[in-house]
Amino acid sequence: MVDLPSDYTEIHQYARDVVAFMHKPLSVQITGGIHVNDAFVYDAWSQLPSEWTAWWEPLSNPQDAQKDLINSLRKEPEARQHDLQGRPDSLSEWLDRIRNLSLDREQFVLPEEIPHVEVPEILASRMATKKLAEVKAGARYINHVCKANNITRVVDIGSGQGYLSLTLAAACDLKVLAIDGSAKQIAGSKAAAEQAGLTEGDQITHLTRFVTGTDELATEISTWAKGEKCLLTGLHACGSLSEHMIRLSTTTPCISHIAVVGCCYNHITPFSPSNPTGFPISTFMRSHNLNLSTSALITGCQAPTNWIHNPNSIFGRKHFYRAVLEKLLFDKNLVADGARPVWGIRNGDLRSFHTYTSRALSSLNLTIGKDISEREIAEYEKAYAGRSAETAILWTLSVLLCRVVESVIVLDRVFYLQEKGMEEVGVLPVFEYRESPRNLMVVGRKGEGV
Ligand SMILES: C[S@@+](CC[C@H](N)C(=O)[O-])C[C@H]1O[C@@H](n2cnc3c(N)ncnc32)[C@H](O)[C@@H]1O
C-alpha cells in the first residue's frame, strides 16, 4: 500500500537509504547543521562541494541557480528541459537522489464508481477553495472506507472549525466525535453544526481536549462509541498530534481504522528519555537512530515547486540580511551562540540593510551608536555585498530536501502501525499537491488479533 519510488521494491531497504541520506554530512549541514542564518559565521558556502560553488559563482543571477535546483525536483522530464548548462555531475547525481528518494505526491484517484461527497452549501460557504477541495477528497475516502467496512462512527481529532466533521455528519450519515484542544475552535464548530441543523450529542458530539501522548482519551472515545467500531481521522493534525493519534488508534479497542494527514512538522517533539513518546515513534527508525534537527523538520513543511517565480522578490534579502547581521553580532559577541530570537522583521524593513538592522536591534534591546556603530553597519554591508547568492542557494538547497524529510516522517508512522499489528497500512496522497502540499494520508486497519 505504500507506493515506493521506482528504484525500490522493498520498503525497509528504501527506509534505510532515506535515513542514510538524511544522515550524510552534507544533508545534515544544509538542514540546520549550519543554519542559513549562520552562513557567514561558519562560512557554510566553503563547506559545500567546491565544484558546485565554482559552477554557481559566475552566474549573474542566483535566481537562475535556484530555479534550476527547484526544477530538478519535478518528475516530468519537460520540467528539466531548461536545466542550466554545465551542471557538475556530482550535483546532478545529488538532485536525482533527492527525487528518487521521495514518495510520490501525485494525487491518488478513487475509482469513479465510489460516490463523491456533496458538501452542503451552508458548510461549503464557510470554506476557502483549498479547504473545500481537501474536505471533499478526505470525506470521500473516509466515507468509502466506512461504508465498505460497516463503520458508522468517526472520531475527528484536531477537528478545528469542524469542516470535515460536519461534512461527514451531514452528508455521509456518519456519527462524528469532533475533538480539538482549542475551546475557540470547538465553539466555532458547534455554532456551524447548529446552523447546519445537526443534533449535538447524536449526529455530532464536540469535545475540547488537548491530546497528548499520555492522556485518557481512549476511555472517553470508547464510552462515546457505545461498543461500535470507529474510524479515527485528522486532516492536518499538526506536529506530534498525528503521532499521538497513531498511538491512540492502536490502543483504543473500538478504533478499527485510521486515516490521518499530518502537517507543521516543526511542532514534532523529539524522542528523549524525558519524552518517550517523541519522534521517531517506530522501533525501526529508533533502531536506525533517525535524528532530524528542528531545522530539518521545518524543511519538511516547504514546497518549493509551488513557489511562484517573482524576479523582483525581496524575500531572499531576509536570509541575506539576517546572515550578515548574525555575523556582526557574533563578531561583537552580542548574541549567545545558538540563540534564535525573533526579530519581528516586516517587509518594509527589507528596504536596506540599515533599516533591517535598526528593527532587529530594537527587538534585541540593542542600540545603534551604543552597541553597534553606524560605521560597523556600513562596513559589514560593504564586506558582504555580492554574497547574497550564497544565502539564496544555501536556503534553496535545504528546502530541496522537503520531500525526503516528509517521506521519512511518514515512513516512521507507517512502521509504527505495522509494528503494532495494523494491516493494509499505506500512504495515500489524498490532495492535489499544487494546492495542498501536505497531502500524505497515513492509513491502516486493525488486524484480527489487535
Ligand atoms: C491545522 S488545524 C486543522 C483543523 C481541521 N482538521 C481542518 O482541516 O480544518 C489543526 C487543529 O488541531 C488542533 N490541535 C493541535 N494540536 C492539538 C492537540 N495536541 N490536541 C488537540 N487538538 C490539537 C488545533 O487547535 C487546530 O484546530
The ligand as a MOL file (V3000), in Angstrom:
LIG
                    3D

  0  0  0     0  0            999 V3000
M  V30 BEGIN CTAB
M  V30 COUNTS 27 29 0 0 0
M  V30 BEGIN ATOM
M  V30 1 C -4.1450 22.7230 11.0980 0
M  V30 2 S -5.5730 22.7180 12.0830 0 CHG=1
M  V30 3 C -6.6070 21.6250 11.1740 0
M  V30 4 C -8.0530 21.7800 11.5150 0
M  V30 5 C -9.0110 20.8910 10.7430 0
M  V30 6 N -8.7090 19.4930 10.8500 0
M  V30 7 C -9.0700 21.2990 9.3020 0
M  V30 8 O -8.6390 20.5560 8.4290 0
M  V30 9 O -9.5540 22.4000 9.0310 0 CHG=-1
M  V30 10 C -5.0740 21.7640 13.4590 0
M  V30 11 C -6.0640 21.7330 14.6060 0
M  V30 12 O -5.5560 20.8250 15.5650 0
M  V30 13 C -5.7340 21.3660 16.8620 0
M  V30 14 N -4.6800 20.7600 17.6910 0
M  V30 15 C -3.3410 20.8660 17.5380 0
M  V30 16 N -2.6990 20.1210 18.4410 0
M  V30 17 C -3.6570 19.5230 19.1850 0
M  V30 18 C -3.6230 18.6080 20.2590 0
M  V30 19 N -2.4710 18.1490 20.7400 0
M  V30 20 N -4.7930 18.1850 20.7750 0
M  V30 21 C -5.9720 18.6140 20.2680 0
M  V30 22 N -6.0600 19.4750 19.2410 0
M  V30 23 C -4.9230 19.9250 18.7080 0
M  V30 24 C -5.6270 22.8550 16.6890 0
M  V30 25 O -6.3200 23.5450 17.7150 0
M  V30 26 C -6.2640 23.0530 15.3140 0
M  V30 27 O -7.6340 23.3160 15.4170 0
M  V30 END ATOM
M  V30 BEGIN BOND
M  V30 1 1 1 2
M  V30 2 1 2 3
M  V30 3 1 2 10
M  V30 4 1 3 4
M  V30 5 1 4 5
M  V30 6 1 5 6
M  V30 7 1 5 7
M  V30 8 2 7 8
M  V30 9 1 7 9
M  V30 10 1 10 11
M  V30 11 1 11 12
M  V30 12 1 11 26
M  V30 13 1 12 13
M  V30 14 1 13 14
M  V30 15 1 13 24
M  V30 16 1 14 15
M  V30 17 1 14 23
M  V30 18 2 15 16
M  V30 19 1 16 17
M  V30 20 1 17 18
M  V30 21 2 17 23
M  V30 22 1 18 19
M  V30 23 2 18 20
M  V30 24 1 20 21
M  V30 25 2 21 22
M  V30 26 1 22 23
M  V30 27 1 24 25
M  V30 28 1 24 26
M  V30 29 1 26 27
M  V30 END BOND
M  V30 END CTAB
M  END
